[in-house]
Amino acid sequence: MNGKMVTRIIGITCSVAAGLAIHQFALPALTSTGWAVAMKATGRGELCSWPNTLRFTSALNEFEKLYKEAKSGLAVKDYDARLNLERVKAPGYREFWLQRTRNVEIRGFGWLLAEHRWMEQSNPDDHVRPGDIVLDCGAHVGVFTQVALSRGAAKVVAIEPDPANIECLRRNFPGEIAAGRVVLAQVGVWSSEGSMKLYLGEGGNTGVNSMWSKESGNSIEVPVTTIDRLAAKLELPRVHFIKMDIEGAEREALKGALATLRAHRPRLMLDLNHRPDDSTVLPAIIRQAHAGYVSSSGPCQPNEHTGNELIPHVTYFR
């Protein structure tokens, strides 16, 4: 798109929205596509493609639709008081066991279901392919693991350091675990082996546990390893796809995956929005392993750290 066209689009459509309200279970408040175009045209949206920039508002509308559909069908079917786990019916998915929490309503799980469906629908060609061996880094209770299996993954290694989430994964995928299609790795991924504090999410929200952000101050000690060592330990013949959403620990995990990236050049699905400089630091580490990696953007949103930058909700590397 040439400069004259950009100027014309900005002149016609640009109305920067105020009050980018962000709350716990919603994407940033809907702003105009003109705002997105202005960010892209002024160098504050380099990672977002022009097509996804122009689809800014329609993409967020689509997410809202998916979210409403997901949360409307959720229902608690069982409760394990001993471990404080509940089994939730999720239309279009299997039933999931997850931790019952103080501040996170069941509708928050609907947000997670909608998010993964949204990303899958937005970039189907960048996603998991039949026969893939997949590393799900930050597996939580297995929503992405379920998506990967439904797309034909041969094996998913669900990597999750939280013991309670591991128990949920065991309950959520008993058949696949028995068949070897799902392998549980109760460990965090980092740039070295050892143990670290895992800081627990505010109000018991286990979806935002982090080895970087001390959101709640409460923590548990967990083992950590590198992706390179884990792949060797599991004797994986290849790694085709890595999904990584580990709340700010991505740069350390990627440093521990350089040999895997060089040897197999797996496709990557990353969140570049946990730390303010993730959008520059993470691609540099990836291309340190293999200079040929190219990126493509998922649906785009405002940067929650700054509010004045357009970034992909998820970024793919291939």
VEXKOL-58819 format. One record per residue (C-alpha): residue in one letter; y, z, x; residue number from 1. Coordinates in pm, 1 decimal. Last residue first. Example, Ala and Ser with C-alpha at 12.3 -4.5 7.8 and 13.67 -1.06 7.14 Angstrom:
<recs>
+----+----------+----------+----------+-----+
: aa :       py :       pz :       px :   i :
+----+----------+----------+----------+-----+
:  S :   -106.0 :    714.0 :   1367.0 :   2 :
:  A :   -450.0 :    780.0 :   1230.0 :   1 :
+----+----------+----------+----------+-----+
</recs>
This chain:
<recs>
+----+----------+----------+----------+-----+
: aa :       py :       pz :       px :   i :
+----+----------+----------+----------+-----+
:  R :  -2071.7 :    988.2 :    749.2 : 318 :
:  F :  -1820.4 :   1260.4 :    668.6 : 317 :
:  Y :  -1739.1 :   1382.8 :    318.0 : 316 :
:  T :  -1439.2 :   1593.7 :    218.0 : 315 :
:  V :  -1419.7 :   1832.8 :    -77.6 : 314 :
:  H :  -1130.1 :   1940.3 :   -298.1 : 313 :
:  P :   -935.9 :   1680.8 :   -103.7 : 312 :
:  I :   -584.4 :   1778.0 :      4.0 : 311 :
:  L :   -230.7 :   1715.0 :   -120.0 : 310 :
:  E :     31.5 :   1932.9 :     47.7 : 309 :
:  N :    323.4 :   2135.4 :    -84.9 : 308 :
:  G :    141.8 :   2430.7 :   -245.9 : 307 :
:  T :    103.2 :   2594.9 :     96.7 : 306 :
:  H :   -221.2 :   2793.0 :     96.7 : 305 :
:  E :   -363.8 :   2653.1 :   -228.4 : 304 :
:  N :   -330.2 :   2297.2 :    -98.1 : 303 :
:  P :   -271.4 :   2091.5 :   -411.7 : 302 :
:  Q :   -571.2 :   1894.4 :   -541.7 : 301 :
:  C :   -770.6 :   1579.2 :   -466.6 : 300 :
:  P :  -1104.2 :   1445.8 :   -588.1 : 299 :
:  G :  -1343.0 :   1375.3 :   -299.5 : 298 :
:  S :  -1215.4 :   1223.7 :     17.5 : 297 :
:  S :  -1387.6 :    998.2 :    266.1 : 296 :
:  S :  -1435.5 :   1062.4 :    635.5 : 295 :
:  V :  -1555.0 :    858.9 :    932.0 : 294 :
:  Y :  -1780.9 :    988.6 :   1208.6 : 293 :
:  G :  -1806.9 :    750.6 :   1503.5 : 292 :
:  A :  -1675.0 :    997.6 :   1760.4 : 291 :
:  H :  -1993.8 :   1203.6 :   1738.3 : 290 :
:  A :  -2011.0 :   1569.0 :   1843.3 : 289 :
:  Q :  -1642.3 :   1595.3 :   1928.7 : 288 :
:  R :  -1585.6 :   1398.7 :   1610.1 : 287 :
:  I :  -1716.4 :   1692.0 :   1405.0 : 286 :
:  I :  -1505.4 :   1942.1 :   1599.0 : 285 :
:  A :  -1190.4 :   1734.3 :   1545.9 : 284 :
:  P :  -1266.8 :   1691.6 :   1173.2 : 283 :
:  L :  -1287.0 :   2073.5 :   1140.1 : 282 :
:  V :   -962.0 :   2159.6 :   1319.6 : 281 :
:  T :   -724.1 :   1923.1 :   1138.7 : 280 :
:  S :   -797.8 :   1992.9 :    770.4 : 279 :
:  D :   -908.1 :   2346.4 :    855.9 : 278 :
:  D :   -554.0 :   2441.1 :    966.0 : 277 :
:  P :   -462.4 :   2662.4 :    667.2 : 276 :
:  R :   -809.1 :   2818.9 :    650.2 : 275 :
:  H :  -1042.4 :   2785.9 :    350.4 : 274 :
:  N :   -930.3 :   2437.3 :    249.0 : 273 :
:  L :  -1143.1 :   2188.0 :    439.7 : 272 :
:  D :  -1450.2 :   2227.5 :    213.9 : 271 :
:  L :  -1725.9 :   2019.8 :    365.4 : 270 :
:  M :  -1993.4 :   1765.8 :    272.9 : 269 :
:  L :  -2153.0 :   1613.0 :    580.5 : 268 :
:  R :  -2378.1 :   1313.1 :    641.8 : 267 :
:  P :  -2617.7 :   1382.0 :    926.2 : 266 :
:  R :  -2554.3 :   1221.0 :   1265.3 : 265 :
:  H :  -2912.3 :   1292.1 :   1375.1 : 264 :
:  A :  -2900.8 :   1373.2 :   1746.5 : 263 :
:  R :  -2526.9 :   1421.1 :   1795.4 : 262 :
:  L :  -2474.8 :   1620.3 :   1474.9 : 261 :
:  T :  -2779.5 :   1835.6 :   1548.7 : 260 :
:  A :  -2661.0 :   1899.6 :   1904.8 : 259 :
:  L :  -2313.1 :   1994.0 :   1779.5 : 258 :
:  A :  -2438.6 :   2237.0 :   1512.9 : 257 :
:  G :  -2326.6 :   2569.6 :   1659.6 : 256 :
:  K :  -1968.4 :   2448.2 :   1691.2 : 255 :
:  L :  -1997.8 :   2337.3 :   1327.6 : 254 :
:  A :  -2089.8 :   2691.7 :   1221.5 : 253 :
:  E :  -1788.9 :   2832.9 :   1405.3 : 252 :
:  R :  -1552.0 :   2586.5 :   1239.3 : 251 :
:  E :  -1706.6 :   2641.0 :    895.3 : 250 :
:  A :  -1667.7 :   3020.6 :    890.1 : 249 :
:  G :  -1369.4 :   3008.6 :    653.2 : 248 :
:  E :  -1546.9 :   3067.6 :    323.4 : 247 :
:  I :  -1891.5 :   2925.1 :    388.7 : 246 :
:  D :  -1896.9 :   2595.8 :    198.9 : 245 :
:  M :  -2109.6 :   2361.5 :    409.2 : 244 :
:  K :  -2332.1 :   2086.6 :    272.9 : 243 :
:  I :  -2533.4 :   1918.5 :    546.7 : 242 :
:  F :  -2724.1 :   1593.9 :    491.5 : 241 :
:  H :  -2986.0 :   1392.0 :    679.6 : 240 :
:  V :  -3137.2 :   1646.4 :    918.9 : 239 :
:  R :  -3442.0 :   1508.2 :   1090.6 : 238 :
:  P :  -3792.5 :   1611.4 :   1199.8 : 237 :
:  L :  -3719.8 :   1972.9 :   1101.4 : 236 :
:  E :  -3923.0 :   2205.0 :   1320.8 : 235 :
:  L :  -3802.1 :   2512.9 :   1126.9 : 234 :
:  K :  -3714.5 :   2686.4 :   1454.9 : 233 :
:  A :  -3548.4 :   2371.2 :   1589.2 : 232 :
:  A :  -3332.0 :   2329.5 :   1278.9 : 231 :
:  L :  -3241.2 :   2699.8 :   1294.7 : 230 :
:  R :  -3151.7 :   2678.1 :   1662.5 : 229 :
:  D :  -2915.0 :   2383.0 :   1612.5 : 228 :
:  I :  -2770.2 :   2532.8 :   1294.2 : 227 :
:  T :  -2674.8 :   2839.2 :   1493.0 : 226 :
:  T :  -2778.8 :   3194.1 :   1411.6 : 225 :
:  V :  -2644.7 :   3495.9 :   1226.8 : 224 :
:  P :  -2804.7 :   3822.4 :   1114.6 : 223 :
:  V :  -2621.2 :   4032.1 :    854.6 : 222 :
:  E :  -2429.7 :   4361.5 :    858.4 : 221 :
:  I :  -2275.5 :   4452.3 :    523.5 : 220 :
:  S :  -1909.9 :   4464.4 :    425.1 : 219 :
:  N :  -1651.1 :   4616.2 :    194.9 : 218 :
:  G :  -1291.3 :   4541.5 :    295.1 : 217 :
:  S :  -1236.7 :   4340.5 :    -24.0 : 216 :
:  E :  -1092.4 :   4014.6 :    106.7 : 215 :
:  K :  -1182.8 :   4051.9 :    474.5 : 214 :
:  S :  -1191.6 :   3675.6 :    534.1 : 213 :
:  W :  -1399.8 :   3548.7 :    826.5 : 212 :
:  M :  -1767.7 :   3633.3 :    774.5 : 211 :
:  S :  -1715.2 :   3566.9 :    405.6 : 210 :
:  N :  -1856.6 :   3646.5 :     62.3 : 209 :
:  V :  -1676.0 :   3421.5 :   -186.9 : 208 :
:  G :  -1960.7 :   3335.4 :   -424.3 : 207 :
:  T :  -2077.9 :   3695.7 :   -417.5 : 206 :
:  N :  -1794.2 :   3805.6 :   -648.2 : 205 :
:  G :  -1859.8 :   4181.1 :   -634.1 : 204 :
:  G :  -1513.0 :   4280.7 :   -745.5 : 203 :
:  E :  -1355.3 :   4120.5 :   -440.5 : 202 :
:  G :  -1606.4 :   3927.6 :   -233.4 : 201 :
:  L :  -1816.1 :   4102.0 :     27.6 : 200 :
:  Y :  -1730.9 :   4083.4 :    396.0 : 199 :
:  L :  -2034.6 :   3981.6 :    599.8 : 198 :
:  K :  -2022.4 :   4173.7 :    926.6 : 197 :
:  M :  -2197.5 :   4007.5 :   1214.2 : 196 :
:  S :  -2532.9 :   3989.2 :   1389.1 : 195 :
:  G :  -2661.1 :   3784.0 :   1680.0 : 194 :
:  E :  -2696.5 :   3415.3 :   1759.2 : 193 :
:  S :  -2402.6 :   3191.9 :   1844.2 : 192 :
:  S :  -2159.8 :   2942.7 :   1688.5 : 191 :
:  W :  -2226.9 :   3066.9 :   1334.3 : 190 :
:  V :  -2464.3 :   3015.7 :   1041.2 : 189 :
:  G :  -2551.9 :   3321.8 :    833.2 : 188 :
:  V :  -2912.1 :   3424.6 :    781.0 : 187 :
:  Q :  -3172.0 :   3465.9 :    511.3 : 186 :
:  A :  -3316.2 :   3115.3 :    547.1 : 185 :
:  L :  -3500.7 :   3009.8 :    231.2 : 184 :
:  V :  -3699.2 :   2686.1 :    234.6 : 183 :
:  V :  -3701.0 :   2470.8 :    -79.1 : 182 :
:  R :  -3931.6 :   2168.4 :   -105.9 : 181 :
:  G :  -4218.2 :   2365.3 :     49.0 : 180 :
:  A :  -4433.8 :   2357.9 :   -265.8 : 179 :
:  A :  -4425.4 :   2737.3 :   -307.5 : 178 :
:  I :  -4048.0 :   2734.2 :   -257.8 : 177 :
:  E :  -4010.2 :   2454.9 :   -513.3 : 176 :
:  G :  -4214.7 :   2645.4 :   -768.2 : 175 :
:  P :  -4031.6 :   2975.5 :   -720.0 : 174 :
:  F :  -3680.2 :   2822.8 :   -722.9 : 173 :
:  N :  -3449.6 :   3052.8 :   -924.4 : 172 :
:  R :  -3634.1 :   3378.6 :   -860.8 : 171 :
:  R :  -3640.9 :   3336.5 :   -483.9 : 170 :
:  L :  -3279.7 :   3213.5 :   -490.9 : 169 :
:  C :  -3174.5 :   3526.2 :   -681.2 : 168 :
:  E :  -3345.1 :   3746.3 :   -421.6 : 167 :
:  I :  -3161.7 :   3553.0 :   -148.8 : 166 :
:  N :  -2835.1 :   3615.5 :   -334.3 : 165 :
:  A :  -2902.9 :   3990.1 :   -321.1 : 164 :
:  P :  -2988.4 :   3972.1 :     50.9 : 163 :
:  D :  -2656.0 :   3798.7 :    134.3 : 162 :
:  P :  -2700.0 :   3576.4 :    442.4 : 161 :
:  E :  -2769.9 :   3242.6 :    266.1 : 160 :
:  I :  -2908.7 :   2918.8 :    406.4 : 159 :
:  A :  -3103.3 :   2716.4 :    147.8 : 158 :
:  V :  -3303.0 :   2460.5 :    347.5 : 157 :
:  V :  -3355.0 :   2176.7 :    101.0 : 156 :
:  K :  -3649.8 :   1940.4 :    135.6 : 155 :
:  A :  -3738.2 :   1592.8 :      7.5 : 154 :
:  A :  -3405.1 :   1555.9 :   -170.8 : 153 :
:  G :  -3440.6 :   1345.0 :   -485.5 : 152 :
:  R :  -3102.9 :   1372.1 :   -657.7 : 151 :
:  S :  -3229.2 :   1655.3 :   -879.8 : 150 :
:  L :  -3329.5 :   1844.7 :   -566.7 : 149 :
:  A :  -2978.6 :   1813.1 :   -422.0 : 148 :
:  V :  -2817.9 :   1928.2 :   -748.3 : 147 :
:  Q :  -3048.5 :   2231.9 :   -767.8 : 146 :
:  T :  -2969.1 :   2325.3 :   -407.1 : 145 :
:  F :  -2600.3 :   2285.2 :   -496.6 : 144 :
:  V :  -2637.8 :   2545.1 :   -772.4 : 143 :
:  G :  -2863.9 :   2765.1 :   -560.5 : 142 :
:  V :  -2771.4 :   3130.7 :   -597.0 : 141 :
:  H :  -2526.5 :   3137.5 :   -300.5 : 140 :
:  A :  -2640.0 :   2846.6 :    -78.4 : 139 :
:  G :  -2371.8 :   2901.8 :    185.1 : 138 :
:  C :  -2502.7 :   2631.1 :    414.4 : 137 :
:  D :  -2727.8 :   2402.1 :    209.4 : 136 :
:  L :  -2906.4 :   2204.2 :    481.1 : 135 :
:  V :  -3068.4 :   1891.5 :    337.8 : 134 :
:  I :  -3366.7 :   1678.4 :    437.1 : 133 :
:  D :  -3306.7 :   1357.8 :    244.2 : 132 :
:  G :  -3585.9 :   1164.0 :     71.3 : 131 :
:  P :  -3371.7 :   1043.3 :   -218.3 : 130 :
:  R :  -3000.0 :   1059.1 :   -134.3 : 129 :
:  V :  -2755.7 :   1351.2 :   -131.5 : 128 :
:  H :  -2389.9 :   1260.1 :   -193.8 : 127 :
:  D :  -2147.1 :   1007.9 :    -50.2 : 126 :
:  D :  -2248.4 :    730.0 :   -291.6 : 125 :
:  P :  -2206.8 :    957.3 :   -595.2 : 124 :
:  N :  -1847.6 :   1052.0 :   -506.6 : 123 :
:  S :  -1662.6 :   1163.9 :   -823.2 : 122 :
:  Q :  -1972.4 :   1233.5 :  -1034.1 : 121 :
:  E :  -2124.9 :   1462.4 :   -771.9 : 120 :
:  M :  -1796.9 :   1644.2 :   -711.6 : 119 :
:  W :  -1741.9 :   1704.3 :  -1082.8 : 118 :
:  R :  -2101.6 :   1820.3 :  -1136.5 : 117 :
:  H :  -2060.6 :   2065.0 :   -848.9 : 116 :
:  E :  -1731.8 :   2202.4 :   -982.4 : 115 :
:  A :  -1857.9 :   2224.7 :  -1340.6 : 114 :
:  L :  -2149.2 :   2446.4 :  -1238.9 : 113 :
:  L :  -1919.0 :   2667.3 :  -1031.4 : 112 :
:  W :  -1663.1 :   2699.1 :  -1311.9 : 111 :
:  G :  -1943.7 :   2785.2 :  -1555.8 : 110 :
:  F :  -2043.6 :   3064.3 :  -1317.8 : 109 :
:  G :  -1692.2 :   3197.3 :  -1356.3 : 108 :
:  R :  -1747.3 :   3195.4 :  -1731.2 : 107 :
:  I :  -1998.9 :   3476.5 :  -1675.2 : 106 :
:  E :  -1703.4 :   3697.3 :  -1598.3 : 105 :
:  V :  -1618.2 :   3803.5 :  -1245.7 : 104 :
:  N :  -1445.3 :   4140.0 :  -1228.0 : 103 :
:  R :  -1731.5 :   4387.7 :  -1231.5 : 102 :
:  T :  -2025.6 :   4175.0 :  -1123.4 : 101 :
:  R :  -2372.7 :   4087.1 :  -1247.7 : 100 :
:  Q :  -2557.4 :   3916.9 :   -966.0 :  99 :
:  L :  -2720.3 :   3584.2 :  -1038.4 :  98 :
:  W :  -3049.4 :   3455.8 :  -1180.0 :  97 :
:  F :  -3021.3 :   3098.0 :  -1291.8 :  96 :
:  E :  -3181.9 :   2910.5 :  -1580.9 :  95 :
:  R :  -3237.2 :   2546.1 :  -1493.4 :  94 :
:  Y :  -2951.5 :   2303.8 :  -1536.1 :  93 :
:  G :  -2820.7 :   2078.9 :  -1813.6 :  92 :
:  P :  -2719.4 :   2377.8 :  -2022.7 :  91 :
:  A :  -2698.8 :   2699.7 :  -1815.2 :  90 :
:  K :  -2897.5 :   2996.7 :  -1942.9 :  89 :
:  V :  -2819.6 :   3299.8 :  -1731.2 :  88 :
:  R :  -3063.7 :   3553.4 :  -1590.6 :  87 :
:  E :  -2884.5 :   3871.2 :  -1489.8 :  86 :
:  L :  -2917.5 :   4079.3 :  -1175.6 :  85 :
:  N :  -2814.3 :   4442.6 :  -1130.3 :  84 :
:  L :  -3111.0 :   4512.2 :   -898.9 :  83 :
:  R :  -3266.4 :   4793.2 :  -1106.0 :  82 :
:  A :  -3092.8 :   4682.0 :  -1425.8 :  81 :
:  D :  -3265.9 :   4343.5 :  -1429.9 :  80 :
:  Y :  -3102.6 :   4162.2 :  -1721.3 :  79 :
:  D :  -3228.2 :   3875.0 :  -1936.1 :  78 :
:  K :  -3104.4 :   3577.4 :  -2139.0 :  77 :
:  V :  -2730.4 :   3583.7 :  -2066.3 :  76 :
:  A :  -2568.7 :   3278.8 :  -2225.0 :  75 :
:  L :  -2368.6 :   2984.8 :  -2094.3 :  74 :
:  G :  -2316.7 :   2687.2 :  -2325.4 :  73 :
:  S :  -1939.9 :   2705.1 :  -2372.6 :  72 :
:  K :  -1883.8 :   2766.7 :  -2000.8 :  71 :
:  A :  -2030.2 :   2432.3 :  -1895.5 :  70 :
:  E :  -1861.4 :   2212.0 :  -2155.7 :  69 :
:  K :  -1521.5 :   2370.8 :  -2098.1 :  68 :
:  Y :  -1561.5 :   2329.4 :  -1723.2 :  67 :
:  L :  -1665.2 :   1965.4 :  -1751.0 :  66 :
:  K :  -1356.6 :   1886.9 :  -1960.7 :  65 :
:  E :  -1127.5 :   2077.2 :  -1723.4 :  64 :
:  F :  -1279.1 :   1886.1 :  -1432.6 :  63 :
:  E :  -1212.5 :   1554.8 :  -1604.7 :  62 :
:  N :   -850.0 :   1653.3 :  -1659.5 :  61 :
:  L :   -823.8 :   1733.1 :  -1289.1 :  60 :
:  A :   -956.4 :   1386.4 :  -1207.3 :  59 :
:  S :   -721.0 :   1219.3 :  -1455.9 :  58 :
:  T :   -423.7 :   1394.3 :  -1297.6 :  57 :
:  F :   -501.6 :   1294.4 :   -938.9 :  56 :
:  R :   -646.2 :    947.9 :  -1002.6 :  55 :
:  L :   -362.3 :    783.4 :   -807.5 :  54 :
:  T :   -430.8 :   1011.9 :   -512.6 :  53 :
:  N :   -803.6 :    942.5 :   -540.9 :  52 :
:  P :   -740.3 :    567.4 :   -513.7 :  51 :
:  W :   -491.5 :    621.4 :   -227.0 :  50 :
:  S :   -744.1 :    822.1 :    -26.2 :  49 :
:  C :   -676.1 :   1189.5 :     36.7 :  48 :
:  L :   -697.1 :   1307.2 :    398.3 :  47 :
:  E :   -337.5 :   1209.9 :    479.2 :  46 :
:  G :   -181.7 :   1399.7 :    190.7 :  45 :
:  R :    139.1 :   1545.5 :    327.5 :  44 :
:  G :    250.1 :   1232.0 :    511.0 :  43 :
:  T :    547.0 :   1152.0 :    288.1 :  42 :
:  A :    369.7 :    886.9 :     80.0 :  41 :
:  K :     69.0 :   1109.9 :      9.8 :  40 :
:  M :    280.4 :   1403.5 :   -105.0 :  39 :
:  A :    501.7 :   1180.5 :   -319.9 :  38 :
:  V :    197.0 :   1011.7 :   -473.2 :  37 :
:  A :     51.2 :   1352.3 :   -562.1 :  36 :
:  W :    379.1 :   1461.0 :   -724.1 :  35 :
:  G :    387.9 :   1136.6 :   -921.5 :  34 :
:  T :     33.2 :   1203.2 :  -1038.2 :  33 :
:  S :    184.3 :   1492.8 :  -1223.9 :  32 :
:  T :     75.4 :   1853.3 :  -1195.3 :  31 :
:  L :   -207.9 :   2032.5 :  -1369.9 :  30 :
:  A :   -227.7 :   2394.2 :  -1269.1 :  29 :
:  P :   -433.1 :   2453.1 :   -957.6 :  28 :
:  L :   -806.1 :   2460.1 :  -1031.1 :  27 :
:  A :   -927.2 :   2739.7 :  -1248.1 :  26 :
:  F :  -1153.6 :   3040.5 :  -1205.7 :  25 :
:  Q :   -960.5 :   3295.5 :  -1007.6 :  24 :
:  H :   -613.6 :   3179.9 :  -1089.9 :  23 :
:  I :   -383.4 :   2920.2 :   -940.0 :  22 :
:  A :    -53.6 :   2852.1 :  -1106.6 :  21 :
:  L :    128.6 :   2566.1 :   -938.0 :  20 :
:  G :    459.4 :   2674.3 :  -1089.8 :  19 :
:  A :    670.1 :   2367.1 :  -1058.1 :  18 :
:  A :    567.3 :   2005.1 :  -1097.0 :  17 :
:  V :    733.6 :   1738.3 :   -886.7 :  16 :
:  S :    840.6 :   1451.6 :  -1102.0 :  15 :
:  C :    770.7 :   1128.9 :   -916.5 :  14 :
:  T :    677.9 :    845.7 :  -1148.2 :  13 :
:  I :    931.0 :    565.5 :  -1130.8 :  12 :
:  G :   1107.6 :    630.9 :   -801.9 :  11 :
:  I :    787.4 :    741.9 :   -632.5 :  10 :
:  I :    607.1 :    428.8 :   -743.7 :   9 :
:  R :    893.5 :    210.0 :   -624.0 :   8 :
:  T :    911.9 :    381.9 :   -287.3 :   7 :
:  V :    535.9 :    342.3 :   -240.0 :   6 :
:  M :    557.2 :    -25.6 :   -332.5 :   5 :
:  K :    838.7 :    -83.0 :    -83.7 :   4 :
:  G :    645.6 :    100.0 :    189.3 :   3 :
:  N :    332.4 :   -109.6 :    158.7 :   2 :
:  M :      0.0 :      0.0 :      0.0 :   1 :
+----+----------+----------+----------+-----+
</recs>
